[in-house]
Amino acid sequence: MPELPFKTAPETAGPRPAASPPPAAKTAEPSAGRAEAPRVAVASLVGTTIEYYDFAVYGTASALVLGPAFFPSGNATVSSLAAFLTFAAAFLSRPLGVVLFGTIGDRLGRRKALVASLLLMGVATVGVGLLPTYESAGLLAPVLLVTLRLLQGVSMGGEWGGAVLLAAEHAPPGRRALYASIPQAGPSLGFLLSTAVILPTLNIVGRDGFVDWAWRIPFLLSTVLVVIGLWVRTTVSESPVFDATTDRRTRPPAEPVTSSRFPLVTLLKRYPGRVLLGTGAAIGGSAVYYLTIVYSISYGPKELGIPQNTMLTAASIGAAAGIAITLPVARLSDRIGRRPVMLTGAVGCVVWAIPMYASLSSRNGLVITGAYTVGLMLLALMFSPVAAFLPELFPARLRYTGASAAFILANTLGGGFAPLVATWLNTHWESPLVLGFYTGTLCLLSLLCLLALPETRDLEFDS
C-alpha cells in the first residue's frame, strides 16, 4: 500500500462512523490514561535522563581517558580516533535496538519496551566501570569495551521513541508537544548530571587520579540511578492509545493492519518517505548536540589548549539554557504548529554554526559560553517539537518503530559519526571553522527536509 497523503489522518481507511466503536467505548481508556499524563511524562524524563547520563559519561570519558586506557598508542590523535570509533560503534547497533524494542513497543506495549531498554543500559554501563584496561588485560579490554558499547547502543535504539511516545500518547488534547518535550530534556539533563559527577571528581583526585582509577566512579554510580529509574517506570500505566489499538486488533479488521510480524518491515513498505524525511529533519540537530557536548570537550583542550573545566562549563551552561526553553518552545508549537518553530531553529543553526565553533579560536571562556548558549537554545527550537512531530508522522500500530527509526538514523548519521568525521577533518584543516561548515551543512539538510514535510499538529493521533 502506498503512503497515505499527509493531509489525511494517518489511520483513516474509510468512512469513520461505520468503522468506529461507540464514543464511550473509544474514549474511556484514553481519558483515564490522560489523567496521569504529568506523572507519566516525569517517569519518561527520569528514565531518559538516566539513559543519556550513561551515554554522556562514556562520551566525556572517551574524550578524557578511554583512548589511552583501552587503545594505547604513541599518537594521541590515533588514540582519540579509536575511542571515538568505539563511541560511534554504539550508534551502529542502535538500529538493532529499533527493531527489537520497536517490535516490543508496537506489539506488546510501550512500557515493557522502556523497562527492558533501561535495564540493558544499566547493565552495560556498570560493566564498563568494572572493565580491566589494556595494560592489565591486553586486547581483551578493548574487545569487552566495544561489546558493552554495542549493548548500550541497542538500548538507546529503543529508549527515545518509547519515552516521548508514552508521554505523547497520555497527553491531553492540544498539549501533545508539551508533554512529549518533557523527556526530550533528558539528553541535556543527562549530560549535566554526568558533568556534575565528573567535574568534582576531577577537582578532588586531579587529572592523573582520574585517568588512573577515578574515571570508573561515574559508571558505577549508574547502579543507583538505574534502580530508581526502573522503580519509576514500573509504576506508570500503559499508553491508552496502545491499549485502544490492542482492543481493536481483537476485532476482525476490514483489512490486515500489518503484513509482517516485524513492524519495521511494514513501516518501510508503507511509509519509506516519512522515515527518510523525518531522519533528515533531525540530522542537523544531532550534529549540533554531539559536536558541542562530546567532540568539542576533547578538541578544545587537546588542539587549542583551552582548559578542560572551561569546555565542560561552557557546554553545561549552554545545555541548561536549552533545557530552560524546552517547555515554552513545545507549548508554542502546540499553539502555532511544529514546522514554524522547527524551521526557525533550523535557519538559526545554519546561520550560527560557524560563529559558534569559531568562538573556540578566542580561547575565552565567556565568549565560548555565550556562543554555545545561543547555539544550544537554537537547537531546542529544533528538538523540542520533534518529540511530537516524528510520532505524529506514523499510525499508532507503527508509531514506536517509526519515530524511533527516524530519530535513531538521524542520531547515527548526524551525531554518532560526527566526532569521528570532525577528528578526520581537523587532521586536514586545522581550524574550528571546519566544525561550523560541517554542522551548518547538516542543518541545511534538516531545513530542506522540514520544508518537504507537512504540518502534523492537527493530524489524528488516537488510532
GIQUI-V755433 format. One record per residue. N is the residue number from 1. RES is the residue in one letter. SS is DSSP state (@ for helix, = for strand, . for the rest). NEAR is the number of other C-alpha atoms within 8 Angstrom. Layout:
N,RES,SS,NEAR
N,RES,SS,NEAR
This chain:
1,M,.,4
2,P,.,6
3,E,.,8
4,L,.,6
5,P,.,5
6,F,.,7
7,K,.,6
8,T,.,8
9,A,.,9
10,P,.,11
11,E,.,8
12,T,.,8
13,A,.,4
14,G,.,5
15,P,.,7
16,R,@,7
17,P,@,5
18,A,@,5
19,A,@,7
20,S,.,8
21,P,.,6
22,P,.,6
23,P,@,7
24,A,@,6
25,A,@,8
26,K,@,11
27,T,@,8
28,A,@,8
29,E,@,11
30,P,@,12
31,S,@,9
32,A,@,9
33,G,@,13
34,R,@,11
35,A,.,8
36,E,.,9
37,A,@,13
38,P,@,8
39,R,@,8
40,V,@,13
41,A,@,14
42,V,@,10
43,A,@,12
44,S,@,15
45,L,@,14
46,V,@,12
47,G,@,15
48,T,@,16
49,T,@,15
50,I,@,14
51,E,@,14
52,Y,@,14
53,Y,@,14
54,D,@,15
55,F,@,9
56,A,@,12
57,V,@,13
58,Y,@,9
59,G,@,10
60,T,@,10
61,A,@,10
62,S,@,13
63,A,@,15
64,L,@,9
65,V,@,10
66,L,@,11
67,G,@,15
68,P,@,10
69,A,@,11
70,F,@,11
71,F,.,12
72,P,.,9
73,S,.,8
74,G,.,4
75,N,.,6
76,A,@,8
77,T,@,6
78,V,@,8
79,S,@,13
80,S,@,11
81,L,@,11
82,A,@,10
83,A,@,13
84,F,@,12
85,L,@,10
86,T,@,10
87,F,@,13
88,A,@,12
89,A,@,13
90,A,@,15
91,F,@,13
92,L,@,10
93,S,.,13
94,R,@,16
95,P,@,13
96,L,@,9
97,G,@,15
98,V,@,16
99,V,@,12
100,L,@,9
101,F,@,14
102,G,@,16
103,T,@,14
104,I,@,12
105,G,@,15
106,D,@,16
107,R,@,7
108,L,.,8
109,G,.,12
110,R,@,16
111,R,@,14
112,K,@,10
113,A,@,14
114,L,@,14
115,V,@,11
116,A,@,8
117,S,@,14
118,L,@,15
119,L,@,10
120,L,@,11
121,M,@,14
122,G,@,13
123,V,@,8
124,A,@,12
125,T,@,14
126,V,@,13
127,G,@,9
128,V,@,11
129,G,@,12
130,L,.,8
131,L,.,9
132,P,.,8
133,T,.,11
134,Y,@,14
135,E,@,8
136,S,@,6
137,A,@,9
138,G,.,9
139,L,@,7
140,L,@,8
141,A,@,13
142,P,@,12
143,V,@,8
144,L,@,9
145,L,@,10
146,V,@,10
147,T,@,8
148,L,@,12
149,R,@,13
150,L,@,13
151,L,@,13
152,Q,@,14
153,G,@,15
154,V,@,16
155,S,@,14
156,M,@,13
157,G,@,16
158,G,@,18
159,E,@,13
160,W,@,10
161,G,@,13
162,G,@,15
163,A,@,14
164,V,@,16
165,L,@,15
166,L,@,15
167,A,@,15
168,A,@,12
169,E,@,12
170,H,@,16
171,A,.,12
172,P,.,8
173,P,.,5
174,G,.,6
175,R,.,10
176,R,@,13
177,A,@,16
178,L,@,12
179,Y,@,14
180,A,@,16
181,S,@,16
182,I,@,15
183,P,@,17
184,Q,@,13
185,A,.,13
186,G,@,14
187,P,@,11
188,S,@,13
189,L,@,14
190,G,@,16
191,F,@,15
192,L,@,11
193,L,@,9
194,S,@,13
195,T,@,11
196,A,@,8
197,V,@,9
198,I,@,10
199,L,@,10
200,P,@,8
201,T,@,11
202,L,@,11
203,N,@,8
204,I,@,6
205,V,@,10
206,G,@,9
207,R,@,8
208,D,@,7
209,G,@,10
210,F,@,12
211,V,@,11
212,D,@,7
213,W,@,7
214,A,@,10
215,W,.,13
216,R,@,10
217,I,@,8
218,P,@,12
219,F,@,13
220,L,@,11
221,L,.,9
222,S,@,13
223,T,@,9
224,V,@,7
225,L,@,9
226,V,@,13
227,V,@,8
228,I,@,8
229,G,@,13
230,L,@,12
231,W,@,8
232,V,@,11
233,R,@,13
234,T,.,8
235,T,.,6
236,V,.,9
237,S,.,7
238,E,.,11
239,S,.,13
240,P,@,14
241,V,@,12
242,F,@,13
243,D,@,10
244,A,@,12
245,T,@,11
246,T,@,8
247,D,@,8
248,R,@,8
249,R,@,8
250,T,.,6
251,R,.,6
252,P,.,5
253,P,.,8
254,A,.,4
255,E,.,4
256,P,.,6
257,V,.,6
258,T,.,7
259,S,.,7
260,S,.,7
261,R,.,5
262,F,.,8
263,P,@,15
264,L,@,12
265,V,@,9
266,T,@,11
267,L,@,12
268,L,@,9
269,K,@,9
270,R,@,9
271,Y,.,11
272,P,@,10
273,G,@,7
274,R,@,8
275,V,@,12
276,L,@,9
277,L,@,12
278,G,@,12
279,T,@,14
280,G,@,13
281,A,@,13
282,A,@,16
283,I,@,17
284,G,@,18
285,G,@,12
286,S,@,12
287,A,@,14
288,V,@,13
289,Y,@,12
290,Y,@,13
291,L,@,13
292,T,@,11
293,I,@,10
294,V,@,14
295,Y,@,13
296,S,@,10
297,I,@,14
298,S,@,10
299,Y,@,9
300,G,@,14
301,P,@,12
302,K,@,8
303,E,@,6
304,L,@,10
305,G,.,8
306,I,.,10
307,P,.,8
308,Q,@,9
309,N,@,7
310,T,@,9
311,M,@,14
312,L,@,11
313,T,@,9
314,A,@,15
315,A,@,13
316,S,@,11
317,I,@,10
318,G,@,16
319,A,@,15
320,A,@,11
321,A,@,11
322,G,@,15
323,I,@,12
324,A,@,7
325,I,@,10
326,T,@,14
327,L,@,12
328,P,@,8
329,V,@,13
330,A,@,13
331,R,@,11
332,L,@,10
333,S,@,14
334,D,@,14
335,R,@,7
336,I,@,7
337,G,.,12
338,R,@,14
339,R,@,10
340,P,@,9
341,V,@,14
342,M,@,14
343,L,@,12
344,T,@,10
345,G,@,13
346,A,@,17
347,V,@,11
348,G,@,9
349,C,@,13
350,V,@,12
351,V,@,8
352,W,@,10
353,A,@,14
354,I,@,12
355,P,@,9
356,M,@,13
357,Y,@,13
358,A,@,11
359,S,@,12
360,L,@,12
361,S,@,8
362,S,@,8
363,R,.,11
364,N,.,8
365,G,@,9
366,L,@,7
367,V,@,10
368,I,@,14
369,T,@,13
370,G,@,10
371,A,@,12
372,Y,@,13
373,T,@,15
374,V,@,9
375,G,@,14
376,L,@,14
377,M,@,13
378,L,@,13
379,L,@,15
380,A,@,14
381,L,@,15
382,M,@,16
383,F,@,12
384,S,@,15
385,P,@,16
386,V,@,11
387,A,@,14
388,A,@,14
389,F,@,12
390,L,@,13
391,P,@,13
392,E,@,12
393,L,.,11
394,F,.,12
395,P,.,11
396,A,@,14
397,R,@,12
398,L,@,12
399,R,@,14
400,Y,@,16
401,T,@,18
402,G,@,14
403,A,@,13
404,S,@,15
405,A,@,12
406,A,@,14
407,F,@,13
408,I,@,13
409,L,@,10
410,A,@,14
411,N,@,14
412,T,@,13
413,L,@,10
414,G,@,14
415,G,@,16
416,G,@,14
417,F,.,11
418,A,@,13
419,P,@,13
420,L,@,11
421,V,@,8
422,A,@,11
423,T,@,9
424,W,@,8
425,L,@,10
426,N,@,11
427,T,@,7
428,H,@,6
429,W,.,7
430,E,.,8
431,S,.,6
432,P,.,11
433,L,@,9
434,V,@,12
435,L,@,12
436,G,@,14
437,F,@,10
438,Y,@,8
439,T,@,13
440,G,@,15
441,T,@,10
442,L,@,12
443,C,@,15
444,L,@,12
445,L,@,12
446,S,@,14
447,L,@,12
448,L,@,9
449,C,@,12
450,L,@,14
451,L,@,8
452,A,@,7
453,L,.,7
454,P,.,9
455,E,.,8
456,T,.,10
457,R,.,9
458,D,.,5
459,L,.,10
460,E,.,8
461,F,.,9
462,D,.,6
463,S,.,10
